[in-house]
């Protein structure tokens, strides 16, 4: 039986990268960049005025002149003008090119303007290049501003646009199919009998995937019929890059999933991980290297395994750079005696000293998904250690940041 680290490594080694595709800028947020983005030109591309007011020659101002004739007006978007007489000024607007011969901007709030003259407040002190955003101080022409492996944020859209790119190379979004198995499951809104339970794993898995940007995702519910499972899983396997199954993966008489997958040519990489929750997890590769994750049916196990293994694997195959887990201080002592890795749900907060602290939230078995509501993630309790004292540092895995 693999430990958690070895399971993650086996998955990473097995799944090939998703292809690269061109994505228009309007659809690029949330995608993983597969190219370097380099500056088209200096940013800003000129000395940029940062305040409405007047542009002056600083040495003239510093020499004692406070009243300037307004020789011209420089709007944002106009070609740069030149100050012919250093005793004059040019009226400027925010975003305009700083006129040649000027090296200081006086904001309009510190001026008294009458007719064609602007007078600076007597007690106003300034300095050379005040309220001027100097050319190239953000980045210079040709400089790499975004690297491959970066997940594109709305702020990055502005950067990419400033570099003149209307589209970028990004990792292709995988086609993901989520399959819930079990005779006992009934979808929300349908009539339900006392002996049945609501179908919850599938919708929550889809929501977790979509929230991480994997939007080509659909769900199917299959009862525990071997032939039906074989037919429907075969269809999904043909259409998808990634299959995520929930339930039917343990050792019961109705747990048909491992054998059905084997019959369909899905090669097992591993079955079972020495962890709690989620020990029965299964992972394999389809005939076209499709990633197949068969997760335990208990809801807490399903969600933890998806967050711990599925999401990081999909991000990695998309080309996203992985990041180290956060560390949090455990708020109270926890005793866990089995020789298994324990993923313990927690709520986190930052104390008055700026320390990130984790408060355990215990579940009433791995079927108690309601206890996960309001949690921020889970801490990882290492195998072969039975007592974790309050104050110890533990890896924190947040639900939203694989």
Secondary structure, DSSP 8 states (H G I E B T S, - for coil): -B-HHHHHHHHHHHS----EEEEEGGG-TT-BB-S-EE-SS-BSSS-EE-SSEEEE-HHHHHTT--EEEEEEEE-TTS---B-S-TTEEEEE-TT-B--BT--EEEEGGGEEEETTEEEE-TT----TTTTEE-TTSSB-TT-EEE-TT-B--HHHHHHHHHTT-SEEEEE----EEEEEE-TTEE-TTS---TT-EE--HHHHHHHHHHHTT--SEEEEEE-S-HHHHHHHHHHHHHH-SEEEEES--SSSTT--HHHHHHHTT-EEEEE-BSEES-TT-EEEE-TT--EEEEE-SSHHHHHHHIIIIIHHHHHHHHT------EEEEESS-EE--SSSEEEEEEEEEE-TTS-EEEEE---SSTT-GGGGTT--EEEEE-TT--EE-TT-EEEEEETT--
